[in-house]
């Protein structure tokens, strides 16, 4: 037996052992849930990486998930909920007893608290907030009032701030006396605020360690860079790209310090936006995982699929109008999907660039003409190249140069149409207040299919004597 075969067998044995271990773990978790053994659940889940612990939790029936979150300590339950996708986390909290939900939410950072509370039923949200500390509840209510993809919506309300008469020793004593501050403030630098709560300075950790304890913070501080609660995600991305900060203080319109937005929060929001746009492009308008109820998942998908049936029927109607042409020149049927698919690919590239520039704030709906002119230039070059290529293929394959002319010309023109639609439609949808990520794809596919079919079949009808 060769070394390669031995290696394959070893890998197979390892995979089998891992599967058996996972099955054993799942069974032990199920037994602990059935016995309502909180100690056993903690012993099984706590050592696991959070992603694996969450996977085990979501593999359980909905009622068993509720039992797990109710049995384990609030700290562990909070970690699992924070690890879960937002829609799943909201569902987990909604199903819990309000008293238990409040205990778990109390362990989360204020920005995560606001995201969860903001998606709950108003009555449920108020009941849970009423069980939290009054100051924490006020922070959550304030945070839920900000737009999601702004500094206010992404910040944490906890800011490591000190009055302008505080000393270096006061900061060091606070850190030394309360270890939770290190985690709560996520490594924030101390911000110095005036009597109105407006940030006037920030002290570096190096400055704190090299200064005398009796020195005032105002002696070692530097002027802070602040952002408004309404600063959009794109601008925040630019700021963190330009500066090596881990966080930035966020101020209200009157200049008061109301929170801190971290680099990690901006990175997470950027990734979430990209994932959301990718899902919408594939017809998943809302967040979905397979632990959700089957009927809910089916209903969410059907709305998009049903709309696509209508659009495809419209595109197919073009073919039905040219049945005689297809019957006379059957070779055309081979090239119809090629023309529509290649044009669709070009259009999707244009959609991708426009969506990217929209997310970065590089284009607005008012820039539609400029975008169209740029895309037409690229579309003309690529359309000509692709048209010549497929035209030669059609000629060589079927032995008729005029068939090559029909197919090549149709693809070239349809590529121009596709990039025009792909570049401009997202901007038009944005102008109309619609979601360009969800609607651009189906519209592009329908239009390029209709145009491609029409161009090929109408040209073939005009040149019928040369094709038969």
Backbone torsions as a table, in degrees:
resi	resn	phi	psi	omega
1	UNK	NA	132.4	-177.8
2	UNK	-75.0	165.1	179.1
3	UNK	-62.0	-33.0	-179.0
4	UNK	-65.3	-44.8	179.4
5	UNK	-63.9	-40.4	177.5
6	UNK	-62.2	-40.8	179.5
7	UNK	-62.4	-40.6	178.4
8	UNK	-63.3	-42.1	-179.8
9	UNK	-64.8	-40.3	178.4
10	UNK	-62.6	-44.4	178.9
11	UNK	-61.9	-40.7	179.7
12	UNK	-64.7	-40.5	178.3
13	UNK	-64.2	-42.8	179.1
14	UNK	-62.2	-42.6	179.4
15	UNK	-63.2	-39.2	179.5
16	UNK	-65.0	-43.1	179.7
17	UNK	-62.2	-43.3	179.3
18	UNK	-62.4	-41.8	178.6
19	UNK	-62.2	-41.7	180.0
20	UNK	-66.1	-38.1	179.2
21	UNK	-66.1	-42.0	179.3
22	UNK	-64.3	-41.0	179.0
23	UNK	-63.3	-41.9	178.9
24	UNK	-63.1	-43.2	179.1
25	UNK	-62.2	-46.3	-180.0
26	UNK	-60.4	-40.0	179.3
27	UNK	-66.5	-40.6	179.7
28	UNK	-66.6	-37.4	177.2
29	UNK	-65.0	-44.4	178.9
30	UNK	-60.7	-40.4	178.7
31	UNK	-65.0	-40.7	179.9
32	UNK	-65.5	-37.6	177.7
33	UNK	-65.7	-46.0	-179.3
34	UNK	-60.4	-37.0	-179.9
35	UNK	-85.6	-4.1	-176.2
36	UNK	52.6	44.5	-178.2
37	UNK	-94.4	94.6	-177.2
38	UNK	-63.7	-39.8	-178.7
39	UNK	-62.8	-42.2	179.3
40	UNK	-66.4	-39.3	178.8
41	UNK	-62.0	-43.2	178.5
42	UNK	-63.8	-42.2	-179.9
43	UNK	-63.8	-32.0	-179.5
44	UNK	-83.0	-40.8	-172.5
45	UNK	-89.3	-38.1	-172.1
46	UNK	-61.6	-38.9	-179.8
47	UNK	-71.7	-17.0	-175.8
48	UNK	-74.8	150.0	166.8
49	UNK	-56.6	147.0	-174.5
50	UNK	-56.9	-38.1	-178.9
51	UNK	-63.9	-38.3	179.1
52	UNK	-72.6	-39.1	177.8
53	UNK	-63.1	-40.0	178.6
54	UNK	-66.0	-39.6	178.9
55	UNK	-60.9	-42.1	177.9
56	UNK	-64.6	-39.3	179.2
57	UNK	-63.8	-46.2	-176.1
58	UNK	-73.6	-16.6	177.2
59	UNK	-75.7	-13.8	179.9
60	UNK	-81.1	160.7	172.0
61	UNK	-64.2	156.5	-175.5
62	UNK	-55.2	-43.2	-178.9
63	UNK	-64.8	-35.9	179.4
64	UNK	-71.0	-34.1	175.1
65	UNK	-60.9	-42.7	178.8
66	UNK	-59.3	-42.0	-179.3
67	UNK	-63.8	-43.3	-179.7
68	UNK	-59.1	-50.4	-177.5
69	UNK	-65.3	-27.8	178.7
70	UNK	-80.1	-26.6	-175.8
71	UNK	-88.2	-39.9	-175.9
72	UNK	-75.2	160.4	178.0
73	UNK	-58.7	150.0	-179.5
74	UNK	-56.0	-33.2	-178.9
75	UNK	-62.4	-45.7	179.5
76	UNK	-68.8	-41.2	178.1
77	UNK	-61.1	-39.6	179.4
78	UNK	-64.8	-39.4	178.7
79	UNK	-63.8	-40.1	179.3
80	UNK	-66.4	-42.6	-179.5
81	UNK	-66.6	-38.9	179.6
82	UNK	-68.5	-29.7	179.2
83	UNK	-74.4	-25.4	-174.8
84	UNK	-73.4	151.8	170.3
85	UNK	-55.4	152.0	-170.5
86	UNK	-57.2	-45.1	-178.4
87	UNK	-63.4	-38.0	178.7
88	UNK	-69.0	-42.9	179.4
89	UNK	-59.9	-42.6	179.0
90	UNK	-62.4	-42.7	179.8
91	UNK	-64.1	-40.2	178.7
92	UNK	-61.8	-42.0	-179.4
93	UNK	-70.3	-40.4	-178.8
94	UNK	-58.7	-33.7	-174.6
95	UNK	-81.5	-13.4	-175.7
96	UNK	-81.7	155.1	168.1
97	UNK	-58.4	139.8	-173.8
98	UNK	-60.2	-35.9	179.6
99	UNK	-64.5	-43.9	178.6
100	UNK	-68.2	-40.4	178.3
101	UNK	-59.5	-40.5	180.0
102	UNK	-64.9	-39.9	177.9
103	UNK	-60.8	-42.6	-178.4
104	UNK	-70.5	-46.9	-178.8
105	UNK	-61.3	-32.5	-180.0
106	UNK	-62.4	-22.1	-179.6
107	UNK	-85.8	-8.6	-176.6
108	UNK	-91.1	158.9	173.3
109	UNK	-67.6	156.5	-173.7
110	UNK	-61.5	-33.1	-179.8
111	UNK	-68.9	-37.7	177.4
112	UNK	-70.9	-39.5	176.1
113	UNK	-56.1	-46.5	-177.5
114	UNK	-64.7	-40.0	179.0
115	UNK	-61.5	-43.3	-178.6
116	UNK	-71.3	-48.8	-178.7
117	UNK	-61.9	-36.9	-178.5
118	UNK	-64.2	-22.9	-178.8
119	UNK	-99.4	-0.9	178.9
120	UNK	-84.9	159.6	171.2
121	UNK	-56.3	141.9	-173.7
122	UNK	-56.6	-41.7	-179.7
123	UNK	-65.6	-45.7	178.9
124	UNK	-62.8	-43.5	-178.8
125	UNK	-60.0	-45.1	-178.4
126	UNK	-67.0	-36.3	179.3
127	UNK	-66.4	-41.0	178.8
128	UNK	-68.6	-43.0	179.2
129	UNK	-61.5	-35.4	179.8
130	UNK	-65.1	-16.8	180.0
131	UNK	-95.1	-6.6	178.4
132	UNK	-89.8	166.0	172.0
133	UNK	-56.6	139.4	-174.3
134	UNK	-57.4	-40.1	-179.4
135	UNK	-68.2	-42.6	178.4
136	UNK	-63.8	-42.0	179.4
137	UNK	-62.6	-39.1	178.9
138	UNK	-64.7	-39.3	177.7
139	UNK	-62.3	-43.3	-178.8
140	UNK	-64.9	-44.2	178.8
141	UNK	-59.9	-38.8	-179.4
142	UNK	-68.2	-42.6	-177.2
143	UNK	-67.4	-34.2	-179.8
144	UNK	-68.3	-13.7	179.6
145	UNK	-82.9	-9.5	-178.8
146	UNK	-92.8	152.5	175.7
147	UNK	-64.3	146.7	-173.7
148	UNK	-57.9	-54.1	-173.1
149	UNK	-94.8	50.8	174.3
150	UNK	-130.9	168.9	179.5
151	UNK	-58.7	-39.2	179.3
152	UNK	-64.1	-38.1	-179.3
153	UNK	-77.8	-18.9	-176.8
154	UNK	-105.2	-9.6	-174.6
155	UNK	-81.3	163.5	166.3
156	UNK	-100.5	145.4	-177.1
157	UNK	-75.6	-19.6	-177.7
158	UNK	-77.5	116.8	177.3
159	UNK	-120.6	134.0	-178.0
160	UNK	-81.7	82.5	-171.2
161	UNK	-117.3	154.3	-179.5
162	UNK	-139.3	150.8	176.7
163	UNK	-69.2	162.4	-174.1
164	UNK	-72.0	-8.2	177.1
165	UNK	-100.5	6.0	-178.9
166	UNK	-74.2	155.0	-179.7
167	UNK	-106.5	167.8	176.5
168	UNK	-59.7	-39.4	-180.0
169	UNK	-60.8	-34.3	-179.8
170	UNK	-64.7	-39.2	178.9
171	UNK	-67.1	-46.4	-177.9
172	UNK	-64.8	-39.2	179.0
173	UNK	-65.3	-38.7	-179.6
174	UNK	-64.8	-41.0	179.0
175	UNK	-68.2	-40.3	-177.6
176	UNK	-71.7	-30.4	-174.9
177	UNK	-88.2	-17.0	-176.2
178	UNK	-138.1	92.9	-176.3
179	UNK	-63.6	-24.0	-178.9
180	UNK	-64.8	-22.4	179.7
181	UNK	-61.9	-32.7	-179.6
182	UNK	-60.4	-43.0	-180.0
183	UNK	-78.4	-41.2	-175.4
184	UNK	-61.9	-39.8	-176.5
185	UNK	-97.3	4.1	173.1
186	UNK	49.4	44.2	176.1
187	UNK	72.1	22.5	179.0
188	UNK	-65.7	148.3	169.3
189	UNK	-78.3	153.3	178.6
190	UNK	-68.6	127.6	175.8
191	UNK	-99.1	136.8	179.7
192	UNK	-102.7	127.3	-176.9
193	UNK	-119.9	151.9	177.7
194	UNK	-85.2	-170.5	-175.9
195	UNK	-64.3	-26.4	178.5
196	UNK	-87.6	1.8	179.8
197	UNK	81.1	17.6	179.5
198	UNK	-92.7	133.9	-179.0
199	UNK	-69.2	127.4	179.6
200	UNK	-116.0	-9.1	-179.8
201	UNK	-170.2	167.6	175.9
202	UNK	-140.0	139.4	-178.5
203	UNK	-107.3	135.1	178.0
204	UNK	-82.2	155.6	178.1
205	UNK	-64.2	-34.9	177.5
206	UNK	-62.6	-42.9	178.7
207	UNK	-62.7	-38.3	179.3
208	UNK	-64.4	-39.9	-175.7
209	UNK	-77.1	-25.8	-177.2
210	UNK	-95.8	-13.9	-178.5
211	UNK	-87.1	163.6	174.8
212	UNK	-75.6	149.9	-179.3
213	UNK	-63.1	-26.4	-178.5
214	UNK	-83.3	-10.2	180.0
215	UNK	-66.8	143.8	175.7
216	UNK	-79.0	150.3	178.1
217	UNK	-61.0	-32.2	179.7
218	UNK	-64.5	-19.0	179.7
219	UNK	-80.0	-23.7	-176.0
220	UNK	-114.7	-1.1	-174.6
221	UNK	-79.7	160.5	171.4
222	UNK	-123.2	160.1	-179.0
223	UNK	-66.6	128.2	-176.7
224	UNK	-83.1	152.1	170.1
225	UNK	-90.3	120.1	-177.3
226	UNK	-114.8	160.5	175.4
227	UNK	-128.6	150.4	178.4
228	UNK	-79.2	156.5	178.2
229	UNK	-60.4	-22.9	-177.4
230	UNK	-94.1	2.4	-179.9
231	UNK	-61.9	124.8	-176.3
232	UNK	-74.7	163.9	-178.0
233	UNK	-56.6	-40.8	-177.4
234	UNK	-60.8	-43.8	179.8
235	UNK	-66.8	-36.6	177.7
236	UNK	-65.3	-39.4	176.7
237	UNK	-58.8	-45.4	-179.5
238	UNK	-61.5	-42.2	-178.9
239	UNK	-63.7	-43.3	-179.8
240	UNK	-72.1	-25.6	174.1
241	UNK	-70.7	-33.8	-177.0
242	UNK	-81.6	-29.0	-174.2
243	UNK	-125.1	148.1	-177.5
244	UNK	-86.4	29.5	-176.8
245	UNK	-76.1	147.5	172.1
246	UNK	-87.6	-19.9	179.1
247	UNK	-159.9	160.2	178.4
248	UNK	-131.3	137.3	177.3
249	UNK	-70.3	140.5	-178.3
250	UNK	-110.3	133.2	-176.7
251	UNK	-121.4	150.3	173.7
252	UNK	-76.5	176.9	-178.4
253	UNK	-61.6	-26.2	178.7
254	UNK	-89.4	4.9	176.4
255	UNK	91.4	-2.1	-179.7
256	UNK	-71.0	140.8	175.5
257	UNK	-73.5	121.1	-177.1
258	UNK	-121.0	-3.0	179.5
259	UNK	168.2	-174.5	179.7
260	UNK	-136.8	132.4	176.0
261	UNK	-105.3	130.0	-174.1
262	UNK	-99.6	159.1	175.3
263	UNK	-60.5	-39.4	-179.7
264	UNK	-62.0	-38.9	179.5
265	UNK	-66.7	-37.9	178.8
266	UNK	-68.0	-43.2	177.9
267	UNK	-61.3	-42.7	-179.7
268	UNK	-65.5	-41.0	179.9
269	UNK	-66.9	-38.2	178.0
270	UNK	-64.3	-44.1	178.4
271	UNK	-64.5	-42.0	180.0
272	UNK	-62.6	-39.8	178.4
273	UNK	-63.7	-44.0	179.9
274	UNK	-62.6	-43.1	178.9
275	UNK	-63.8	-40.3	-179.6
276	UNK	-63.3	-43.9	179.4
277	UNK	-65.6	-37.4	177.8
278	UNK	-64.3	-43.8	179.1
279	UNK	-63.3	-42.4	179.8
280	UNK	-64.0	-36.3	178.6
281	UNK	-63.0	-27.3	179.2
282	UNK	-97.3	12.0	174.1
283	UNK	88.6	11.7	176.5
284	UNK	-105.4	93.7	-173.3
285	UNK	-71.2	-31.2	-179.4
286	UNK	-119.4	159.3	179.9
287	UNK	-59.0	138.2	-179.0
288	UNK	-145.7	136.4	167.0
289	UNK	-133.8	161.7	-171.2
290	UNK	-77.3	-3.3	174.7
291	UNK	-82.9	-7.9	177.6
292	UNK	-72.0	158.7	178.1
293	UNK	-57.2	139.5	-175.9
294	UNK	-59.1	-45.3	-178.0
295	UNK	-64.0	-36.1	177.7
296	UNK	-64.4	-46.0	179.3
297	UNK	-62.7	-42.5	-180.0
298	UNK	-62.7	-44.6	-178.0
299	UNK	-63.0	-41.2	-179.3
300	UNK	-64.9	-38.5	-178.3
301	UNK	-75.4	-36.8	-173.8
302	UNK	-62.1	-35.7	-178.4
303	UNK	-57.5	-44.3	-179.1
304	UNK	-73.0	-41.4	-178.6
305	UNK	-66.3	-39.1	179.4
306	UNK	-63.3	-41.1	177.8
307	UNK	-62.7	-36.7	179.6
308	UNK	-69.1	-30.3	175.8
309	UNK	-61.2	-45.8	179.5
310	UNK	-60.1	-44.8	-179.0
311	UNK	-65.5	-37.8	179.0
312	UNK	-69.4	-34.8	176.1
313	UNK	-63.2	-40.5	178.0
314	UNK	-60.9	-44.8	-179.9
315	UNK	-65.3	-40.5	-178.9
316	UNK	-66.4	-26.2	-179.1
317	UNK	-62.4	-26.9	178.1
318	UNK	-65.4	-41.3	-179.6
319	UNK	-64.3	-41.8	-177.6
320	UNK	-61.7	-26.3	-179.7
321	UNK	-75.2	-12.4	-177.5
322	UNK	-124.0	36.3	-178.4
323	UNK	-61.0	-37.6	-179.0
324	UNK	-65.3	-38.9	178.7
325	UNK	-65.0	-43.5	178.9
326	UNK	-62.9	-40.2	-179.8
327	UNK	-65.1	-35.4	-177.9
328	UNK	-77.1	-38.5	-178.7
329	UNK	-123.9	80.6	-173.4
330	UNK	-64.9	-23.1	-179.4
331	UNK	-61.8	-25.0	-179.4
332	UNK	-61.3	-35.1	-178.0
333	UNK	-59.2	-29.3	179.6
334	UNK	-67.3	-34.2	-172.6
335	UNK	-94.7	-14.0	-179.7
336	UNK	-56.6	-50.7	179.9
337	UNK	-64.9	-30.4	177.7
338	UNK	-63.5	-45.2	-178.3
339	UNK	-63.9	-46.4	-178.2
340	UNK	-68.7	-39.6	-177.3
341	UNK	-69.1	-46.8	-179.3
342	UNK	-63.1	-40.3	177.9
343	UNK	-65.7	-40.4	178.2
344	UNK	-61.6	-38.6	177.6
345	UNK	-62.0	-43.1	178.3
346	UNK	-63.7	-41.3	178.5
347	UNK	-64.5	-39.1	178.6
348	UNK	-65.2	-33.3	175.0
349	UNK	-63.1	-41.4	178.9
350	UNK	-66.2	-40.4	176.7
351	UNK	-59.9	-44.9	-179.0
352	UNK	-59.5	-42.5	-180.0
353	UNK	-66.7	-43.2	-179.8
354	UNK	-64.5	-43.7	178.4
355	UNK	-62.0	-40.0	178.5
356	UNK	-62.2	-46.3	-178.5
357	UNK	-69.5	-32.7	174.9
358	UNK	-63.6	-43.4	-178.6
359	UNK	-66.8	-30.3	179.2
360	UNK	-88.0	-4.9	-179.1
361	UNK	76.5	18.6	-177.2
362	UNK	-84.1	-20.6	176.3
363	UNK	-134.1	157.7	175.7
364	UNK	-132.4	165.5	178.1
365	UNK	-53.3	-30.8	179.8
366	UNK	-67.1	-15.5	-178.6
367	UNK	-90.8	14.7	-173.3
368	UNK	-58.2	-42.5	-178.6
369	UNK	-64.0	-44.6	178.9
370	UNK	-62.4	-43.1	178.5
371	UNK	-61.8	-43.2	-179.1
372	UNK	-62.0	-44.5	-179.7
373	UNK	-62.1	-40.1	178.0
374	UNK	-64.3	-42.6	-177.5
375	UNK	-71.0	-37.5	179.6
376	UNK	-61.0	-38.0	179.3
377	UNK	-62.3	-49.1	178.7
378	UNK	-65.4	-41.4	-179.4
379	UNK	-62.5	-37.0	179.7
380	UNK	-65.5	-42.9	-179.9
381	UNK	-66.1	-50.9	-177.4
382	UNK	-68.5	-36.7	178.8
383	UNK	-63.5	-41.6	178.4
384	UNK	-64.2	-44.0	-179.5
385	UNK	-64.7	-46.6	-178.9
386	UNK	-68.1	-38.4	179.3
387	UNK	-62.6	-43.9	178.3
388	UNK	-64.0	-40.8	-178.1
389	UNK	-63.8	-51.1	-177.4
390	UNK	-72.5	-27.6	176.8
391	UNK	-64.9	-42.7	177.8
392	UNK	-64.6	-41.2	179.1
393	UNK	-60.5	-45.8	-179.8
394	UNK	-63.3	-40.6	179.7
395	UNK	-62.7	-52.3	-177.4
396	UNK	-64.7	-41.2	-175.0
397	UNK	-68.4	-45.7	-175.5
398	UNK	-103.0	-5.2	175.6
399	UNK	72.1	20.8	-179.3
400	UNK	-130.1	111.0	-177.9
401	UNK	-63.7	-31.1	-178.9
402	UNK	-69.6	-30.2	173.2
403	UNK	-64.0	-40.1	176.2
404	UNK	-61.2	-39.1	178.8
405	UNK	-63.4	-46.4	-178.8
406	UNK	-60.0	-51.7	-175.9
407	UNK	-67.0	-43.8	-177.8
408	UNK	-65.4	-44.5	-179.7
409	UNK	-64.9	-42.0	-180.0
410	UNK	-61.7	-43.2	180.0
411	UNK	-66.1	-41.1	-179.8
412	UNK	-61.1	-47.8	-179.0
413	UNK	-67.7	-41.5	-178.9
414	UNK	-66.7	-30.0	175.6
415	UNK	-65.2	-40.9	175.7
416	UNK	-60.1	-44.3	179.3
417	UNK	-63.1	-43.6	-175.9
418	UNK	-63.5	-46.0	-178.9
419	UNK	-69.6	-30.3	176.2
420	UNK	-65.2	-47.6	178.2
421	UNK	-63.2	-47.7	-177.7
422	UNK	-62.6	-34.5	-179.4
423	UNK	-78.5	-34.9	-169.7
424	UNK	-100.3	-35.2	-175.5
425	UNK	-57.1	-43.8	177.2
426	UNK	-57.2	-36.6	178.5
427	UNK	-68.4	-40.4	178.8
428	UNK	-64.7	-41.8	178.4
429	UNK	-65.0	-38.4	177.0
430	UNK	-62.8	-41.2	178.2
431	UNK	-61.9	-36.0	-178.4
432	UNK	-84.2	0.7	178.9
433	UNK	80.4	13.5	178.2
434	UNK	-94.8	164.4	-179.4
435	UNK	-83.7	108.4	-177.2
436	UNK	-65.8	-28.9	-179.0
437	UNK	-66.6	-35.4	-176.0
438	UNK	-84.4	-35.6	-170.6
439	UNK	-98.0	-21.7	-174.4
440	UNK	-62.3	-43.1	-176.7
441	UNK	-60.1	-54.5	179.3
442	UNK	-59.8	-40.9	179.1
443	UNK	-63.9	-44.0	179.6
444	UNK	-61.1	-46.5	-178.3
445	UNK	-60.6	-46.1	-178.5
446	UNK	-62.9	-46.7	-176.3
447	UNK	-67.4	-43.5	-179.4
448	UNK	-68.3	-35.3	176.3
449	UNK	-64.1	-49.2	-179.2
450	UNK	-60.7	-47.0	-178.0
451	UNK	-66.0	-41.7	-179.9
452	UNK	-63.7	-47.1	178.5
453	UNK	-60.7	-44.5	-177.9
454	UNK	-63.4	-45.3	-177.9
455	UNK	-62.5	-47.9	-178.3
456	UNK	-63.6	-49.1	-173.5
457	UNK	-73.2	-36.4	179.0
458	UNK	-70.2	-40.1	176.6
459	UNK	-65.5	-40.1	178.4
460	UNK	-63.8	-37.3	178.5
461	UNK	-65.6	-40.4	179.7
462	UNK	-68.9	-33.0	-176.5
463	UNK	-104.8	23.1	-175.5
464	UNK	-52.4	-44.1	-179.0
465	UNK	-60.3	-29.0	-178.8
466	UNK	-84.5	-15.6	-175.7
467	UNK	-98.0	-18.0	-176.5
468	UNK	-109.4	NA	NA
